[in-house]
Each structure stands twice: as C-alpha cells, then as structure tokens.
Amino acid sequence: MADFIRVDAHAHLYRTPEEGYAEKTGYEVWEYGEQADVHQTECVGTVDELLLQMQSTGVNKAIIVNLFSAAVRRKVAVEALPEGLTEYEKEKRTADIDAWVRSEIISFNKWNCDLSQQHPELVAFVAADINALPGPLCAEHITDMIENHVAAGVKLHGAYQDFDMSDKRLWPTYHVCQELNVPIIAHSGPDRESRGFAEPRAFAKMLDSFPQLRVVIAHLGGGSWGQTLDIAKAYPNTFFDCCEIIAWTQSENGPTEQQLAQLIRDIGSSRVMMGSDFPWYDLDHSIDRVFSLPILSMEEKERIIGANAVDILGL
C-alpha cells in the first residue's frame, strides 16, 4: 500500500445499527437518475464497521458528519400521534415532540464528540439545525460543542433539514464558525421540491457575508454540479468533496468520469477531497474511484485522497 496519508472527508456514523439502518433506508439518493451498477455497501454505519474499513484501506482519519433533520423527525413523530386528540392535547404533544427533537440533536452531537475522544482518528463535525434550535440557540450549541467538547467542524444539509443555505437564521452560526475558524461541510444538490435550498448557487449570499468562513460544498454540487464551477471561481473560501457523485458517473444526470475530472481540474484539485459517504458507499471503492479518474496526475489523486483534507480542514 502506497505510503501517503489517507483521509475520508465525509462519513456518517450512528449510535445503534437500528438507527443507521433507519436513516440509510429512509434516505434515497435520487438526483442522479438511473444507473445500472451503483456500488453500495451493506454496512449500516456502526463504529466498528467504519474502523474495520479504515484499517483495511489505510485511512488515517475520517470526518464524521452528523446527519440530523428536525423537520423530518418532527414530521414522523407528529404523523404518529393518535387520532381523536383535542386541540389542547395536540398542542401539548407537539410541544413535547419539539422538546424531544432539541434533546436529540444535542445528544447526537455529544455522542459524536465523545466518540472522537475515544477514537482520535474519528473527527467530529456536529449537526447544526435552526429548526431544532431556533434563534440564538443553534449558535450557542455549536459554540459549546467546539469550546467544551471536541467538535472540529459543523455539518449542514439544507435540502434534508428544510432550510436554505443563505437563510439569515443561520447567520449567528456562520459568525461563530468564522470567528472560531471552524469549517463547515454542507450537502449540496437539488431537492425534490425544486426549492434550491442546497444547490451551489444557494451558498452565494452566505459566502458574500462571511468571506473568511471555510465552506466545503459536498458532492461537488451533486445533481446540480453544473453550477459548481461558477461558485468555485467566485469564492476562494469554498472547497469541495467528491463523495457520492464519483459513484454516479454513468448516470443520467451525473457527470461522466471525464467531466468530473475536468471539473476538479478547473476548480483546482487542491480544493477537492475524497469522501466515502459511508455507510452508503465503501471506503475502498471510493479510493479506487479517485484513482480511476482520467486527466489528473497521480500526485493530484493522492492529495485528493488525503493531504488536501489535512490542509483544508486543519487536521
């Protein structure tokens, strides 16, 4: 195995196999359209599964990005309420659900940080969700996770969390991250309702307002990859990972291998990182996919697989 640092810049873990299975089976990757032979893993996102894959692939560190949606959890819980409740009972149950959602995101983020303390090779990026923690609460929680725990960054997923990346309710959280020099990894791609909450161009107002904030636009824009280069050229504080999209280069809406490699070259390969999106995809396959890209030199590919993440994320 070649002697160079390897970093998985985008992985997910869950507290139990059941939690991981529910998240994985409930989250459909649809935006790329049809592809006959997508390589996906049977893993469900347990710590032991990821550590085993890291050991077998020589991956030195993995960035654990917490995926949490208050909107989704609240919707599921509200729909499960029994019929026949009075308005007062509905209000009381809904308030209880909101309190539970708030406690869940805090608990999930603390678990991620505790995990990082037990396994320093796992780097905690905690979820920020303004629907779970409204007003100043989100920024206060993120500050606490960074200053009093071991959070090294923040994870956002506007399409799944149901808010725009330039929603000004996020401004206090962005301000905290910029002031503390903490990077954000944010999902990028279309949403089913075509609201554009997480498309690359949705980041523009945020990037205009926080020019020193390090922002990783994940999946190279996903199914909206045609917007990515314009954002990269306009904002030098943007960086990217190629996870997920690299598995869909034979799909209807994804780029071809040639187009993906050219996009990376046009952005600047030093601004792009490898990620697996585990447990949706395996680490070894993600690494092999980077090595299979045309155009790019071997040095560029090796840096995408590791050294770029060290520089971009400050590992």
C-alpha positions as CSV (number, residue, x, y, z in Angstrom):
1,M,0.0,0.0,0.0
2,A,1.4,3.4,-1.1
3,D,2.8,5.5,1.8
4,F,0.7,8.6,1.8
5,I,-1.9,10.0,4.2
6,R,-5.5,9.0,3.6
7,V,-8.5,10.8,4.9
8,D,-12.1,10.1,4.5
9,A,-13.5,13.6,4.5
10,H,-17.2,12.6,4.6
11,A,-18.6,9.7,6.6
12,H,-21.6,9.1,8.8
13,L,-22.0,7.1,12.0
14,Y,-24.9,6.1,14.1
15,R,-25.4,5.2,17.7
16,T,-27.0,1.8,17.0
17,P,-27.4,-0.4,14.0
18,E,-31.1,0.2,14.0
19,E,-30.6,4.0,13.9
20,G,-28.2,3.6,11.0
21,Y,-30.4,1.2,9.1
22,A,-33.5,3.5,9.5
23,E,-31.5,6.6,8.3
24,K,-29.9,4.7,5.4
25,T,-33.1,3.1,4.1
26,G,-35.1,6.3,4.6
27,Y,-32.7,8.5,2.6
28,E,-33.0,7.9,-1.1
29,V,-30.2,9.1,-3.5
30,W,-32.4,10.1,-6.4
31,E,-30.9,13.2,-8.0
32,Y,-28.6,11.5,-10.5
33,G,-31.3,9.5,-12.2
34,E,-30.9,5.9,-13.3
35,Q,-27.6,3.9,-13.2
36,A,-27.4,0.2,-13.6
37,D,-24.4,-0.7,-11.4
38,V,-24.1,1.7,-8.4
39,H,-21.6,0.2,-5.9
40,Q,-23.1,0.5,-2.4
41,T,-22.2,-1.1,0.9
42,E,-24.2,-3.4,3.1
43,C,-22.9,-1.5,6.2
44,V,-25.4,0.4,8.4
45,G,-23.0,2.9,9.9
46,T,-21.7,1.4,13.2
47,V,-18.4,2.5,14.6
48,D,-16.8,-1.0,14.3
49,E,-17.8,-1.2,10.7
50,L,-16.0,2.0,9.8
51,L,-12.9,1.3,11.9
52,L,-12.6,-2.0,10.2
53,Q,-12.8,-0.4,6.8
54,M,-10.3,2.3,7.8
55,Q,-7.8,-0.3,8.9
56,S,-8.2,-2.4,5.7
57,T,-7.8,0.7,3.5
58,G,-5.1,2.5,5.4
59,V,-7.3,5.5,6.0
60,N,-5.7,7.6,8.9
61,K,-8.7,9.8,9.7
62,A,-12.4,10.0,9.0
63,I,-14.5,13.1,9.3
64,I,-17.8,12.1,11.0
65,V,-20.5,14.5,9.8
66,N,-23.7,14.2,11.8
67,L,-26.8,14.0,9.7
68,F,-29.8,15.3,11.6
69,S,-33.1,16.8,10.4
70,A,-35.5,18.3,13.0
71,A,-38.1,18.7,10.2
72,V,-38.0,15.0,9.3
73,R,-38.1,13.8,12.9
74,R,-40.9,16.2,13.8
75,K,-43.0,15.2,10.8
76,V,-42.6,11.4,11.6
77,A,-43.5,12.0,15.3
78,V,-46.5,14.2,14.5
79,E,-47.9,11.8,12.0
80,A,-47.6,9.0,14.6
81,L,-49.9,10.9,17.1
82,P,-53.2,9.1,17.8
83,E,-56.4,10.3,16.2
84,G,-59.1,11.9,18.3
85,L,-56.8,14.3,20.3
86,T,-58.3,17.6,21.4
87,E,-56.6,20.8,20.2
88,Y,-55.1,21.2,23.6
89,E,-53.7,17.6,23.6
90,K,-52.3,18.1,20.1
91,E,-50.5,21.3,21.2
92,K,-49.1,19.6,24.3
93,R,-47.9,16.6,22.4
94,T,-46.4,18.8,19.7
95,A,-44.6,20.8,22.3
96,D,-43.3,17.6,23.8
97,I,-42.1,16.5,20.3
98,D,-40.2,19.8,19.8
99,A,-38.5,19.4,23.2
100,W,-37.6,15.8,22.3
101,V,-36.1,16.9,18.9
102,R,-34.0,19.5,20.7
103,S,-32.7,17.0,23.2
104,E,-32.0,14.5,20.3
105,I,-29.7,16.8,18.3
106,I,-27.8,17.8,21.5
107,S,-27.4,14.1,22.5
108,F,-26.4,13.0,19.0
109,N,-23.8,15.8,18.8
110,K,-22.4,15.0,22.2
111,W,-22.2,11.3,21.2
112,N,-20.1,12.2,18.2
113,C,-17.7,14.3,20.3
114,D,-17.4,11.6,22.9
115,L,-16.7,9.1,20.1
116,S,-13.9,11.4,18.8
117,Q,-12.3,11.5,22.3
118,Q,-12.4,7.7,22.4
119,H,-11.1,7.3,18.8
120,P,-9.0,10.4,17.9
121,E,-8.9,9.1,14.3
122,L,-12.6,10.0,14.1
123,V,-13.1,13.7,13.8
124,A,-16.4,15.1,14.9
125,F,-18.4,17.5,12.8
126,V,-21.6,18.3,14.6
127,A,-25.0,19.0,13.1
128,A,-26.5,22.5,13.2
129,D,-30.2,22.8,12.7
130,I,-32.1,26.0,13.2
131,N,-35.4,24.2,13.1
132,A,-34.3,22.2,16.2
133,L,-32.5,25.1,18.0
134,P,-34.2,28.4,16.9
135,G,-33.0,31.9,17.5
136,P,-29.6,32.1,19.2
137,L,-29.8,28.5,20.5
138,C,-28.1,26.9,17.5
139,A,-25.1,29.2,17.6
140,E,-24.8,28.8,21.4
141,H,-24.9,25.0,21.0
142,I,-22.3,25.0,18.3
143,T,-20.1,27.2,20.4
144,D,-20.4,24.8,23.3
145,M,-19.6,21.8,21.2
146,I,-16.4,23.5,19.9
147,E,-15.2,25.1,23.0
148,N,-16.2,22.5,25.7
149,H,-16.2,19.3,23.7
150,V,-14.0,18.3,20.7
151,A,-16.1,19.3,17.7
152,A,-13.8,20.3,14.8
153,G,-16.5,21.4,12.4
154,V,-20.1,21.7,11.5
155,K,-22.4,19.8,9.2
156,L,-25.4,21.2,7.3
157,H,-27.8,19.6,4.9
158,G,-30.3,22.3,3.8
159,A,-32.3,20.0,1.4
160,Y,-32.9,17.4,4.2
161,Q,-33.1,19.9,7.0
162,D,-35.6,22.1,5.2
163,F,-33.8,25.5,5.1
164,D,-31.9,27.5,2.6
165,M,-28.1,27.7,3.0
166,S,-28.4,31.5,2.9
167,D,-31.3,31.6,5.4
168,K,-30.3,34.5,7.7
169,R,-31.4,32.5,10.8
170,L,-28.1,30.7,10.1
171,W,-26.0,33.9,10.3
172,P,-25.2,33.6,14.1
173,T,-23.9,30.1,13.5
174,Y,-21.9,31.2,10.5
175,H,-20.5,34.0,12.5
176,V,-19.4,31.6,15.3
177,C,-17.7,29.3,12.8
178,Q,-15.9,32.2,11.1
179,E,-14.8,33.7,14.4
180,L,-13.5,30.3,15.7
181,N,-12.0,29.4,12.4
182,V,-14.1,26.2,12.2
183,P,-15.0,24.7,8.8
184,I,-18.5,23.8,7.6
185,I,-19.2,20.8,5.5
186,A,-22.6,21.3,3.7
187,H,-24.5,18.9,1.5
188,S,-25.0,20.3,-2.0
189,G,-27.5,19.2,-4.6
190,P,-31.1,19.6,-5.7
191,D,-34.2,18.9,-3.6
192,R,-37.4,17.1,-4.8
193,E,-39.4,20.3,-4.4
194,S,-37.0,22.3,-6.6
195,R,-36.6,25.0,-3.9
196,G,-32.9,25.1,-4.5
197,F,-32.0,25.2,-0.8
198,A,-28.7,23.4,-1.2
199,E,-27.7,23.9,-4.8
200,P,-24.3,25.5,-5.2
201,R,-25.8,28.9,-6.0
202,A,-27.7,28.9,-2.7
203,F,-24.4,29.4,-0.9
204,A,-23.7,32.8,-2.6
205,K,-25.3,35.2,-0.1
206,M,-23.7,33.3,2.8
207,L,-20.3,33.4,1.1
208,D,-20.7,37.1,0.4
209,S,-21.4,37.8,4.0
210,F,-18.7,35.5,5.5
211,P,-15.7,35.8,3.3
212,Q,-13.3,34.2,5.9
213,L,-15.6,31.2,6.5
214,R,-14.2,27.9,5.2
215,V,-17.1,26.1,3.5
216,V,-16.9,22.6,1.9
217,I,-19.6,22.2,-0.7
218,A,-20.1,18.5,-0.6
219,H,-20.6,16.1,-3.5
220,L,-19.2,18.8,-5.9
221,G,-22.8,20.0,-6.1
222,G,-24.3,16.6,-6.6
223,G,-27.0,16.6,-9.3
224,S,-26.5,20.4,-9.5
225,W,-22.9,20.0,-10.5
226,G,-23.3,22.3,-13.5
227,Q,-23.4,25.3,-11.0
228,T,-20.3,24.4,-9.1
229,L,-17.5,25.9,-11.1
230,D,-19.1,29.4,-11.1
231,I,-19.2,29.3,-7.3
232,A,-15.7,28.0,-7.0
233,K,-14.4,30.8,-9.2
234,A,-16.3,33.5,-7.3
235,Y,-15.4,32.4,-3.8
236,P,-11.9,31.2,-3.0
237,N,-13.0,30.2,0.5
238,T,-15.0,27.3,-0.9
239,F,-13.8,23.8,-1.0
240,F,-15.3,20.5,-2.2
241,D,-15.5,16.8,-1.7
242,C,-16.2,14.3,-4.5
243,C,-18.1,11.7,-2.4
244,E,-21.3,10.2,-3.8
245,I,-21.1,11.9,-7.2
246,I,-18.0,9.9,-8.0
247,A,-20.2,6.7,-7.8
248,W,-22.7,8.1,-10.3
249,T,-20.6,8.8,-13.4
250,Q,-22.6,6.5,-15.6
251,S,-26.0,8.0,-14.5
252,E,-28.4,10.2,-16.4
253,N,-27.8,13.4,-14.5
254,G,-24.3,12.9,-13.2
255,P,-21.1,13.9,-14.9
256,T,-19.0,11.4,-16.9
257,E,-15.6,10.5,-15.5
258,Q,-14.1,12.8,-18.0
259,Q,-16.4,15.7,-17.0
260,L,-15.8,15.0,-13.3
261,A,-12.1,15.0,-13.6
262,Q,-12.2,18.2,-15.7
263,L,-14.4,19.9,-13.1
264,I,-11.9,19.0,-10.4
265,R,-9.0,20.3,-12.6
266,D,-10.9,23.5,-13.4
267,I,-11.7,24.2,-9.7
268,G,-8.2,23.3,-8.7
269,S,-7.5,19.8,-7.5
270,S,-6.0,21.1,-4.2
271,R,-9.5,22.3,-3.2
272,V,-11.1,18.9,-3.6
273,M,-11.2,16.0,-1.1
274,M,-12.1,12.3,-1.2
275,G,-15.1,11.2,0.9
276,S,-16.9,7.9,1.1
277,D,-20.3,9.0,2.3
278,F,-20.2,5.8,4.4
279,P,-22.4,3.8,5.1
280,W,-23.9,4.5,1.7
281,Y,-20.6,3.6,0.0
282,D,-17.4,1.7,0.9
283,L,-14.0,3.4,1.6
284,D,-12.0,1.1,-0.7
285,H,-14.3,1.7,-3.6
286,S,-14.3,5.5,-3.0
287,I,-10.5,5.4,-3.1
288,D,-10.4,3.3,-6.2
289,R,-12.8,5.6,-8.0
290,V,-10.4,8.6,-7.4
291,F,-7.5,6.6,-8.8
292,S,-9.6,5.7,-11.9
293,L,-10.3,9.3,-12.9
294,P,-8.6,10.5,-16.1
295,I,-6.7,13.7,-16.7
296,L,-5.5,14.1,-13.1
297,S,-1.9,13.2,-12.2
298,M,-1.0,10.5,-9.6
299,E,0.2,13.2,-7.2
300,E,-3.1,15.1,-7.5
301,K,-5.1,11.9,-6.9
302,E,-3.1,11.0,-3.8
303,R,-3.6,14.5,-2.4
304,I,-7.3,14.3,-3.1
305,I,-7.3,11.1,-1.1
306,G,-5.6,12.6,1.9
307,A,-3.3,15.6,2.1
308,N,-5.9,18.1,0.8
309,A,-8.2,17.3,3.7
310,V,-5.4,17.9,6.1
311,D,-4.8,21.4,4.7
312,I,-8.5,22.3,4.1
313,L,-9.9,21.1,7.4
314,G,-6.8,21.9,9.5
315,L,-6.3,18.3,10.7
